[in-house]
């Protein structure tokens, strides 16, 4: 069957479509997502929390005008939660109805075969993605699941199909666009990565984070956007238990706008740090270090991922299927981790 997905004609066109949804992708990420679309391959996105991995799937679903189906992974997740389950209460009610209608002369084999039909099937996210495609399937935080669940996913990633013992093989007429994400709390097995294109996401550069603020926070002025972005980058250079991600950047700017603030100073920073830091130890460390010094250091130092104001993502962006470890902003099918990548939430 012909794939009806509206595939952009170039990585730049895809980046523009994503930007129209509020997601700012750098050249490397746009290339990775474009190739995943063109090649019909899953895209495995790995990086620190808050770098825009989950938001990429949301942005793609909006840019491509496809429904988003999300599977949130967790410890102990299994097929009954991810793929399908049987509606046991309805099956029991059906069986009792058959018994009553037959006057006690129920044919056991016939009754059993009538129980395991699509009528009583509860489709979970993976099965829905195959039967409702085209769609974007987000398998979020795969690193939280166990090895057994990873192995369970291989058939779906390989064949865009699954096997249900009672019903047989279910094949997607149109393959879903699969996005897998990992915060790297543990290493995901090579068998799964080999079936995907791979991209490593870094926190965005200073210039890109400022652009994200202007895009996502209505009414934020140039001065406040720059102050917030500088302070966030200064916090990320500190040894915190949980460095702030882009979501925290946006929350902080929105909180300041709710307070009608156009400038970030030490007093209001102290009052609103709960929008940025989520551990008491991190709050204590930042306050002990002095908020005046934090804001001053933030405005004067831009860090290694900073680009000039208003600039796009810079640096080489190479892509190759089946490549080995790659250089800056590199993407490849089953490749090693790539270099710095600037990504919007």
N, C-alpha and C positions, 0 to 999 in steps of 0.2 A: 504493500500500500504506500502511496506517495505521502511523504511527510508534509503536513500542511503548516508546519511551524513557519512563521515569518522570519526567516533567517537574515540578519543584516549582511550586507555585501562586503564589509570590511571591519576590522577591529575598531577603527575610528568611528564608523557608523554605529557600532554597538555601544561604544563609550558615550556617544552623543545620546543614544536612546536611554542608557542608564542615567545620564545626567538629567534628562528630562523628568526622571522619577525622583531626583534628589540624591542619587548615589553617584559619587565622584570616583571613578576607577582610573588608576594610572595605566600607562601603556602596557605593562606586563600583565596585569590582571585582565584588561580588555582583550589582549591576545589569547590568554588562556581560556576565557569564557567563549570567545569567538571560535576557537578550535574545537572546544567541547561541543558546540552547536553543529559545526560543519562536519565533524567526524563522528558524531553520535556517541561520544565517549563521556563517562562520568567525569566530573571535576572534583578532585580532592583538595580542599582548602585547609591549610594548617597555619596556625599562628597563635599569638598570645590572645587572651580574652579581650574583647573590645576593639579588634582590628577590622571589623566589618564583614566577617565571614557569613554570618546568618543573614545580615542585611543584603548581601549580594544576591542570595536566592530570592529574597523579596523583590529587590530591584529588577532582577531578570524576569520574574513572573509579570511584573507591571510593564516592563519595557516590551516584552514579547506578547503581552495580552493573553497570558496563559494562567490557568488556576494554579495556586500553590498548595501542595500537599506536604505536610510536615510530619516527620517522625522524630520525636524527641527521645534520644537514647538515654538509658540509665542502667545502673547496675542490676543485673538479673532480667533484663528485657528478653522476651522469647517470641516464638512465632505467633502465639495466641494474641500477643499485644501488637505485634508489628505486621503480621500478614493476614491472619483470619482466625475466627473462632466460630463455634456453633452456638446457635441460640437455644440452649438447653431448655429453658422454661417453655418456649413455643413448641419445641420437639415433644416435650412431655405432654403438653396439652393436645397436640396433634395425635399422639399415640392413644391417649384416653378417648379421644373422639372416634378414632378408628375402632377401638375395642367396643365402644357403645354401639356403633353403627353395625358391627358384625355380630352382635349378640353373643360375644364371647368366642366366636369361631374365627379368630384373627390368624391370618397366615403370617408367620413370623418373618420369613424372608421378604415378603412383599412389604410388610410394615417397616422393616429395617431399611430397605432401599428407598422408601418414600421419605425417610427422615433426613437423608444426606443429599439434599438438593440445594440449588441456589436460593430457594425460598427461605431456608433456615441458616443461610451463610451470613456471618457478620464480617464484612470486609473492613480490614484495618488499613492503615496508610499505604503499605507496600502493594497490597492487592488493588486498592483503589487507584494507585498510580498506573498500574498496568491496564486496568479496565476503563479508566476515565481519561487516558492519554488522548491528545497531547496535554502535558502539564509539566510543571517544575516540581520535582520531588526533592525535598530537603531532608537528608539524613543527618540530623544535627547532633554534634558531640559524640561521634562514633567511638571516641576513645573512652567513653564512660561504659560502653558495653563490654562483653567478655569475648574471648577467642571463639567460643562456640557460635555466638551470634555473627561475628565476622564471617565465619565459614558459611553460615546460612545465607549470607548476602551474595555469595559468589555467583550462584546460578543467575540471580536477577541481574547482576552487573554484566555477566558474560552474555546472556541470551535474551535479556528483557522478558524473562518468563519465570514462572515458579510452578512447582508441582504440588497439588493438593491430593493426598492419597485417595480420598473418597470421590473426587471429581476428575482427577487427571491434570493435565498440563494447561496452564493459563498463559497465553502468549499475548503480549501487547501488540495491537495492530499498528500503533504509532509509538515508538520508544519515548519515554519521558526524558526530559533533561534532568539528570541526577547531579545534585550538589551534595557532597559529603563534607562535613566540617570536623575539625579536631583541635582542641586546645593543647594537645600534646601532654596530657597528664600521664599518658603511657604511650609506648610505641605501638602503632598499628602495624599489623603483619604485612610483609611484602606481597603476599598473595593478593591482598585486597588492593594495595597501592598499584600493583602492576596492571590492574584493569582500569586504571584511571589516568587522566592527565593530572598533573600536580602543580600546585602553586602555594608558595609561602607568603603570607601577608604580614607586613610590618605595620607599626603605628604610622599614621600619615606624617608627612613632612610638615613643618611649620606653615608654609605657604598654603598647602592643601588643607590643613586643618582650619585655617582662617577662612578659606573658600567654603569649606563645609559649614562653618558657622553662619556665614552670610546666606548660604543656600537653605539651611534648615531652621534657623532661628529668626522669625520675623521681627523686624525693628532693631536688630542688633547693629550698633554703629561700628565704624572702623576702629575707633580707639578701644572699645570694650572687646571686640572680637580679637584684636591683637593682644590685649592684656590677658585675656582668658587663655588664648592659645600659648602664649609665652609661659604663663604660670603652669599650665598643664605639662608642657615640655620640661620645665624645671622639675616638676614633681616626678616625672618619669626617669629623670637622671638620678633621683634619690633611691636609696635601697629600701623600698617599701614592700610590704607583704603583698599588696595588690595595687600596682601602678594603675592610674586611671586610663580607661579606654576612651574611644570617641563618644560612646554613650554618656559617659560622665562629663565630657567636655560640653556636650549639648545640654545636659541637665543643668550644669552650672550656669551657662549663659541664659537659659530659660528662667532659672530661679532669679538671676539678677534682673532680668527684664520684668519679671513679675513684681519686683520691688522697685521698678522704675529707675534702676541704676544704669547710668551710661558710662561709669568709670569704676574700675576695680581698685579698692584701697584695702589696707590691712584690716580695718575694722569690719567691713562687709565681707571680706574673704574669710575671716575667723567665724563670722556668724553663719556662713553658708558652706563651710567645708564638708558638711555632711552630704552634700550633693555630689561630692567628688571622691572622698575617702570613706571606705566602709569598714575599716578596722580601727579599734581604739589605739593600738600601738602606732599605726600610721599617723593618726591625728596628733598624738602626743609628740611624735618625732618632728612633724612639721611645725607645730606650735613652738616647741623648744628651740627649733632652729631660727625662729623669728620670721613672721610673715612679711615684714618690710623687706628683709633680706631676700626672701623667696621671690617676691614680686620684682625686686630690683634685679636679682640674678636672672629671672625669667625674661625680663625685657632686654637684657644685654647679651644673653647667650642663646644661640639658636640650636646648637647640637648638630650631630652629624647628618641628620636627615633633612636639614633645612634647605629649601631652595629659595630663589629670589621671589619677592612679592609678585603675585599674579602669574608666576610661571607654572608650567605644567610639570609632569613627571619628567625627570631627566635621567640620563644614563642609558647604556645599551640595554636592549630588550631582545634577547634571542630566544627562539623556541625551536624545539626539535623533538619528534617522537622518539621515545626510547633512548633519550640522551642520558648521560651520566650526571654527576654533580655539576651544577651550572653556575654561571656567574650572576652578576646583578640583574634583578628583575627577569630571571630566566624561567621558562616554563617548558615542561616536556612530559611526554607520556611516561609515567613511572620514573621520572627523573628525581635527582636528589633535591634537597632543599634549595630554594632560590634565594637571591640576595634581596636587598632592601626593596620594599614595595609600598607605595603610598596609596592608601585606600580610605574612602569615605564610608561613614556608617550608612 
